[in-house]
Amino acid sequence: MESMEAKLPQNPPRKTHKLVLCAQICLRIVAISTAFAATWTIVNAKETVVVFGLQFDARYTYSSAFKFFAFANAIACGFTSLSLMFVLLIFRHGRFTPSNFFFLFLHDLVMW
């Protein structure tokens, strides 16, 4: 059994932490960009349709559901940007403690 464990390469903890933090940074950037794109799209969308000779305009401000969608995405984009700042601070100062990861988990849990 011991010979089997000796043959398996062990990753140094520092390398594993950097890999996890780089993955978190990339995923948070993806989340920020998609939330921003959804907000931008819903705010700038203006549709006009003609039905039986009558012209109807549609904007996000006409529906409370679309207003909620736009504001919720804007808030999610802002809070995810804040969590990205927190991750960058952890990465910069090298504070790889379980409590920091737990706070990030709580923040993500509350956001989604």
C-alpha angles and dihedrals in degrees: 000000000000092000089055092054091048091056095053112088115236120219114225111245092236092058092048092050091050091050092050093047093048089051090050091050092050094046092047091051089052090049092049093049095048093047091048092047091050092049093047092048096050094044095049097041114114120169129186123192131179116217119179091340094309119117118221125191123206125198134160091251091066094067126054090210092058091046089053091047092051095046094043091053091047091051092047090051091051096047092045088053089054092050089050088056089051091050091049090051090051090048094047097047096037096233099155097169125147090236091061091051089047091053090050089050091051092048092051091046092053093045097053 
